[in-house]
């Protein structure tokens, strides 16, 4: 294969990519080898010619070739030339004779249960290219100490740690992470727990799924809030249980409305999703009394309590539990970063034993290196420092956002009394939030329609959520103004009084 042919057919580098040029060269060559576009023994362009062709440093090409040689994809020929190895590590199966796949199977008939049971929340993966991203749950990387995380990740790769995490944990969890949750995280919520009462999960959603699988089945009865996070309502629906959704007010779920024959009640007392309502202490006490009297279990999802900058957060509902009726779900996804996917479940030891066995059947355990890295990050105080930065910045954004919404005439239907990172907004009568969300993308604005939070509602939804965890302060006013302007193009809306 001629040098120029190889260069022009397989090398397409992106200098603006976050992936380094060396890595791009290696990935390009490996992909071509695996796909059969370059055959074993084919000579590669010299480092000088390829560097000139790509207009990059020759040392960059040399280092890429050397790494490929160490991996067995490339070997040196005479006069320091490089060629594709005669025996590259491409696996045991030949790809040339693989027949085309014929998708003639009737998959809807084969699949016994459809897991597409709820309207999904729309969050584009390229949301960072939008100048006004009012998305909930996304992070601002400027507030996170990436260097500290990298240091903790390197520590977790030290020989002693590596030997531990490289093995099979079976059904166990990282001891350091569990000890930190016991000694630092839970006490800050007023909760005391032993290590055998904690299970590390792949985020809060994983914990919720495990709980529903253990508690609910056909013939049981569950209660959730309305509006409710679509993932929670979908999990309850898939359990086969009868589900009753109880409307929340400004103090969360009213215990007086809970039916008499309930087996489990799912609540978000510290920060209701999506309105942000906080359940006061008195109502929490009544909810616990109802659980004892009616013999049901409470599942508490305690997310985002860390973002308390307007007032100190109330103790968790489980902090008042003396009968072991509250199963507590926590997560590091909001306080660290959403892609971390580390959470935990706190429950009586007999329940955790069953939950651990179920988790082992699903995924064995969360990745050991990730658990140990998080444990170091927490133990060294980086987590507390990150929370301090977030609270300070989100407080400033909260003030700007509240004023902007008020100035543009929006109705704030829900916002956490202690802080949080979003506003639940009620649009004017007749607004279709799904249509608004789609139209606003043309204006560079991302919001979240409220319709997924009302799975049983008919007709358009006028509610939508606007988060401020990922949008710069300087863009909030203009983004809110564009939202107002777009609504005016969709329907008649009186000009707000200034």
N, C-alpha and C positions, 0 to 999 in steps of 0.2 A: 504494500500500500504506500503510495507516494506521500511525502511529507505534507505537501500542500493539500492533498485530498483528505488526509486525516485532520489537518488543522481546520479546514473549511467545513467539514461535515460533522465534527463532534464537539468542537470547542466554542461555546457561547457563554462568555463570562459576563457577569453583571457587576461592574465596579461599585454600584450604589448599594448592593446587597449587604445585609448584616453578616452574611457568611463570608469568611475570608477567601481570598483568591486561591490559596493553596488547597483549601477544602473543596472549592468549586472544581479545580482541575482534577483532584482525586475522584470526586463524585462523577464527573463527566466520563473519565476513563473507565471506572468500575461499571457504570451503567452501560457503556458501550460494549464492554466485554460480556456482561451478563446477558445483554440483549442479542449478542452475536454480530453486532455491527463491526467489531474488530476481532479478527480471528487470532488464535494462539500463534505466536511467532511473528506477528506483524510488527514492523519496525515503527517506532514512534519518532516524531520530529526531534531533532536535537534540542537541547535546552536553549541554545542561542536562537535557533530559528523560531521555536515556539514563543519565546519571550518577545522576539521582534514582532511576530505576527499578532500577538495579543497586546503589545505595547505595555509590557510589565517587566519587572526586574527578573533577570536571569536566575538569581538565587531563589526566587519564589518557585520557579519551575523545577529547579534542581531539588529543592526540599520536597516538593510534591512527588517527584519521581522516586526519591529515596524512600519516602514513606510507603509508596506503592510496592517498592521492591521488598521492603521488610514484611509486607503483608502477603507477598507471593503473587501479586497480579503482574508485576513487571520484573524483568531480569536484565542485567547489564550484558551488552554484546561487546564486540571488539571496539577498541578506541573509545571506551566510555559511552558508547551508544546504548540506547534503551529500546527494548522490544517487549511485546506482550509475552508473558510466561507461556511456555509450552504446556504447562499443567496448572492453569490458574485455579484458585479456590472457588469454582462456580457451582459446586454441588454435584450430586450424583445423577440427576435427571437431565437428560438432553431436552432442549426446548424445541428443536426443529420439528420433531414428529408429533408434537402435541396437537390433537384435533381441536377444531373450533368448538366452543361451548354452545350447546343448543338449549336455550332456556324454554323448553316446552313443558316444564313442570308447572302445575297449577298450585303455586305457593299459597294463595289464600285458603285453598282447601286443605293443604298439608299443615299449615300453622294452626295449632289448637287454640292459642290465645293471642289476641292482638294487643300489643303494648302501646299502640298509638291510640290512646283513649282520651287524651286531653289536648286542647289547643296549646301549641307550644309558644313560648315567649320568643320574640324575634330579636336576636342580637347579632348583627353582622360581624363576621370575623375581622373585617377590615375597618372596624369602627374608628380606629385611630386616625384615619384619613379625613374624617368628618370634623369640621372646626367646632361644632357645638354638640358634643356627645353627652346628653343627659341620661346616661344609662346607669342603672343601679347595679351594684356589685362588681364593677370594674375598678381597677386600681390606678393610682397615679404613681408611676415608677419613680418620680422625683422624691417621693416621701419614703421610699424603701431603701435601706442600706444594702445594696447589692454586694458591695465588697465584704461586708460582714457575713452575708449569707455564703459567699464563696469561701471565706475562711472557715466557716463551720462545715461546709461540704468537704473541704480538704482535711479537716480534723477527723471527719467521719470516715475518711479513707486511710487513716493511719493503720498500721499493721494490726494492732490489737482490735480496733473497731472493725476493720475490714474482715478479719477472720470471723468475727461474730455475725456481722450482717450478711456476709456472703453465704452463710449456711442457711438451712431451712429452719425457720422459726417454728415450724409446725403450726400450732394454733396460738402461739405466744405473741407478745408484743415487746417492743423495746423497753427495757426496764427503766432506763433513764427518763424516757418520755413519760411513762406512766407515773414514775415518782414525782416528776415535775407537776403533772396534772393534779396529783394528790396534794402536794405540799404548797403549790402556788396558785394554780388556776382556779381550782374549786373553792379554796378558802376565800378568795376574793369575791365569790358569789355567795358566801355564807354556807357552803356545803362541805360536809365531812364525809370522806369515803376511804375505804381500804383499797389496796391494789387489786384484790380479787373482785371488786365491784366496778371495774373500769375495763372497757373494751375500746381499743383504737379502731377507727373505721376510715373508709375512704370517703371522707366528707360526711356532712350531716345527712345527706340524702341516703347514703348507704346505711347509716344508723336507723333512719326512718323505715327503710325497706325491711331491715332485719326485725324491727319491732312489729311491723304489721304482719309479717309472716308468722311470728310466734304467737301473737295475740288474737288475730282475726281470721275468720274463715266463714264459709257459708253458714248462716244461721246466727251469727253474732251481729252486734249493733255498735257502730262507731259514730262519734260526734266530731265535727270539725267546724272551723269558723267560716263565716261568709262575710266578705270575700275571703278567699283562701288561696295560698300559693298553689299553682296548677300541679306541681309535682306531688304535693301532699294529697290533694284530692284524687289524683290519678292513682297513687299508691293505695289509697283506701278503696277505690273502686275495684282495682284488680284483686284485692284480697277476697272478694266475694261477699263481704259483709254488707249489711244494710247501712247506709250512710245518711245521717241527718246533718245538714248544714245550718248552723245557728248564726243569725246576723249579729255583728258586733256593734257596739256603740262607742262613745268616746273613751270608755273605760275597758274596752275589750269584750270578751265573751261574757254574757250575763248567766251566772250559774242557775238562776231561777228557771231558765228556759230549757235546761237539760232534761230530756225524757227520763222516765223511771226505769226503763229496761236497757240501760246502756252498759256496754262492756269496757269501752275505752273512749277517752276524750282527748283530742289532740289540740293543743293550744300554743300560742306564742305570746305569753303574758308580758314579757319585758319589752317587746317591740313587735307589735302585730304586723304581719305581712298581708297586705301592703300599706295599711293606713298609718302605721307607726304608733297606734294607740298603746298606752302602757296601763296594765291592770293594777289598780291600787292595792295596798296591803289588805284592806278590809275585804275586798272582793276575792282576793286570793285565799283568804281564810274561809270564806263561804264556799269556794270551790273545793277546798280540801275537806270541809265538813260534808259536802254533798257526796264526795268520793267515798268517805267512810260510811255514810248512811246508806248509799245506794250500791256500794260494793263495786265500783268501777276503778279502772287504772287511768292515771293522767300521764300523757306524754308531753313533756315540756321541751319545745324547741327554743333555745335561749340565744338566738343569734343576734349579733350586733350590739350587745350590751356594752361592749368596750368603747363605742363611740359616744361617750357621755361627756358633753362639754357645756350643756345648759344647766344640768343638775346631776348630782350623784345618782347612779343607777340604783333601783330598788334591789334588795336581795332576791335571788332566784326563788321561784315557787318551791323548789325542792328544799330550800333552806328551812322552810316551815313544816316539812313533811316528817312526821314522827312515826308513821305506820308503814313506810316503804311503798307507798302507793304511786309515787311520782318517778317516772323514768325520765332522765335528763339527757338531752342531746346538745352537745356543744361542738364548735368548729373553729379551726384556725384560718379558714379560708377568707373571712372578712378582715381579720386583723393582720394577716400576713399578705397572702395574695390568693385569688380564687383558684388559680391553676394548681395550688399545692395539694388540694384534695385530701386533707387530713382532718378528721373529726374524732369524736369520742362519745361513747354511751356510758352513762352512770346508772346503775340499777343494783338491786339486791344480788348477792353472789349467786343464788340458784338461777336467776334469770340470765346473768352474764355467762354462766357455764353453757346454757343452751344457745345463747347468742354467739358465743365463741365457736361452738360446734357448727352452727349454721354458716357463719362467716368462713370457716375452714372449707366447707363444701363449695362455697362461691368463689373465693379468691385466696384461700390460705391465710394471708395476712397482708397488710399494706407494705410496700417496699421498705426493707430494713434500712437502707442508706438514707432514704427520705425521713424516716422516723428519727434516726440518730442525728441527722443534720438539724432537724427542727428542735430536737432536745438540746443541742448545743446552743442554738440561736436563742432559745428561751432562757437557758441557764445562765448565759453570759450577759443577760440584760438587754440584748438587742431588740427583743420583742417589746419590752417596756418603753425603750427609747422610740421605737417606731410608732407606738400608740400615742406617745406624747406629741410627736410631730403631726400625726393625723388629726388628733383632737384639735390642736391649735389651728391647723389649716382649714379643717372642715367647719369649725366654728365661724371663721371669716367668710367662707363660702355660703354657709347657712344664712348669715345676715344679709349678704348681697342678694341671694336668691329670694328670700322672703320679701325683701323690698321690691325686687323686680316683678315678682308675681302680683303683689298688691298694686303696684303702679300700673300694670297692664290689665288690671281688672279681673284676675283669676280668683277663683274660690279655692282656698286651701282646705281640702276636706279631711286631711290627716297629716300629722307630722309628730314625730316623737317628742315627748315632753322633756326628755333629757338630751336630745341631740339627734343622732342618726346620720344618714347620708342621702335622704330623699324626701320629696314632698309628694303626697297623694292629692291630685288636683281634679276637681270636678268642672268639666267644661260646660258651656251653655247648652240649653235644651235643644235636642235635635242633633247634637254633635255625634259623629261616628268616629270614635278614637282610632279604630283600625285604619280608616281612610286618612285621618289626620297624620298618623304615624307614617304611612306610605308617602303622602304628599310632602311631608317635611323633609324627606331625604333630598328632594330637589333643592332645598334651601340650606343643605349642610347640617341639618338638625336631626338628632336622634332622640326619640322619646319611646316610652313603652306603653302600649295600649293596655287598658285595664280589663279588656274582655277575657283574657285567659284566667283571671281571678274569679270570674263568675261563670263556671262551666255550664250551668243549667239555665242561664239567662237567655231570653229570646229578644231579638232585635239588637240595634246598635248600642254600644256602651259609650257613655259620655265621660267616663273617668280615665285618667291616664297618670302615669308615674314619671316624675322627673328627678333623676339622681344628680348629685354633684360631686361624687367621689373622683371622677376622672376628667372633669372639664376645668380649664384654668379660670381663675377668678375673673380675668379680663374679658372672657368670652360670655359670661353668664347673662349680662344685660342684653346684649345683642341677640343671643339665642332665644331668650324669653320673648323679646320683641318680635322676632321672626315667627315664633309659635303663634303669637297673637295675630300677626298679619295673615298668616296662612289660614287661621280659623275664619277670619273676616272674608276670605275669598271663598270659603266653603258654605257659609251661611251668614245671615244678618246678625250682627252682634253689636249692641250699643257701645259707643265710645266711652271708655272709663273716665270717671271724674278725676282730674288731677289734683 
